[in-house]
Amino acid sequence: MAGAELIGKEEMKEVQDVLETGILMRYGFDKERRGIYKVRQFEEDFAKYCGAKFALGVTSGSAALKVALTAMDVCPGDEVIVPAFTFLATYESVLEVGAVPVMADIDETLNLDPGDIERKLSPATKAVIPVHMCGSAAHIDRIVEKARSRNLLVLEDNAQGCGASFRGKKLGTFGDMGSFSFDYVKTVTTGEGGMVLTNNRELYLRSEWYHDHGHDHNPSVPRAMEGRTILGFNYRMNELQGALGLAQLRKLDGLIALQKKNKKAVKDALAEVKGVGFRELPDPDGDSATFLCFNLPSEDLRRRYQKALKEAGLDTVCWKDNLWHYVPNWEHFLARSTANSKRFPFESPMNSRPPVYDRKDIPRAEDILGRTLTIGMSVIMPQERIDGIRQAIARAARAL
Ligand SMILES: *Cc1c(COP(=O)(O)O)cnc(C)c1O
């Protein structure tokens, strides 16, 4: 739950600043707002924290993905390579811009396998979306290198890896663009919200225009007189979200340090269990430690251990069985049940080949996720809770 656990006085103070002016919108009202620009400040602080040039606050992580894909001109006729293990929103965002997602395999990091990009390419491939699942990095250096060699754009879906890094560089800054989510269960929360990150001025401006109906945000004229650029929509973050984000961002490094400490205590107990292995972390120091993922030698043993853990009082997640994070389980997606009667973009004549979403194309995901269990970490874990988890781990080990 991370950031949500820490909501307190700091968030109240930031939100109160906004309520005292009554200006809830990020743009305009320059006289009435008395110098308070929370979203703008949050964007500046967030960009600085991540080491990126530009950040744009938006309404959600899903919106961030859509805004970024739009800025990158991903559109009908294009294919985008997306790992089989991710939240549904990554696939939906590709469909939202009229392109088609192509499902790719994962590796021992549980994230996109750089080696599978080659196999999933077609002349229509425009971009790849590596997703840093469960707070830890993909082999992002290799993914970016592979994408560059094929002239593909890279959008990092870093909804789950806020604050995590790879070799000292924050996730979300490796590709052409990065996206973040601040929904209620993410590492940093603004209730609902998201961020788009980039070092590319052109991509930033296109994002900024698109997310606010094409307003050019010319500071020397009133909002109603601003120039029109491209057609867009409304994905604007509001000032209350910006205020929450500012307070939460200041807590991020401390929060990660606490999660790491808790994670280590649980991991040490699991390491004692015969046959247990761990998810590969390309850079353990850069882990944001929101989740602990471990594996067993076979799917059968995983089932047995998961059941024993549950009986001992510890709930775990198997992502292969999860209904929202693994493509083969999305029956409405597999049935092409888009919200329009023409099944656009799946059945668009602009798309050259019908996509296939077959378990056979993702053998490593089928194997690894079937053997993997995940425990969610909290920021606040009293010693009794950690002791309870450690006892459950040891007791359940007798079932193996
Ligand atoms: C949460 C999440 C999203 C979507 O973010 P929302 O803010 O909930 O819209 C996208 N991708 C991944 C991997 C996520 O976990």
The ligand as an ORCA input file, in Angstrom:
! r2SCAN-3c Opt
* xyz 0 1
  C      -1.713      0.822    -11.942
  C      -1.100      0.542    -13.273
  C      -1.449      1.258    -14.424
  C      -2.600      2.218    -14.471
  O      -2.565      3.233    -13.549
  P      -3.934      3.913    -13.042
  O      -3.435      5.154    -12.351
  O      -4.589      2.971    -12.093
  O      -4.757      4.229    -14.225
  C      -0.752      1.007    -15.591
  N       0.218      0.086    -15.642
  C       0.572     -0.648    -14.573
  C       1.672     -1.650    -14.698
  C      -0.095     -0.462    -13.353
  O       0.243     -1.212    -12.305
*
